[in-house]
């Protein structure tokens, strides 16, 4: 069993149940902290549709938080979810970049993109 994440009717990630559940919980937490929607919508318990424009805005806001924070632990926590989220966007828009320059996150996203089951 696995989770399914779709963008524009395309499956961009199909992680194991625990991985998918953890990612969803992390996205929901960050969305609450940032006070903005994530663009990730439940279709079923293990099936999620991602609104690309809304998700890009959410990931960009997360990237700005990451870039502007001076708090090492906060940056580390955002740095766990951020490259995974960028990798999901890369599946449908490989040239997308956040408005802030984050080469370390982009490098991780490219690496994760190769490891994420579809």
Secondary structure, DSSP 4 states (H G I P E B T S, - for coil): -B-EEEETTEEEE--BHHHHHHHHHHHHHHHHHHTS--SEEEEETTEEEE-HHHHHHHHHHHHHHHHH---HHHHHHHHHHHHHHHHHHHTT-TT---SS--HHHHHHHHHHHHH---
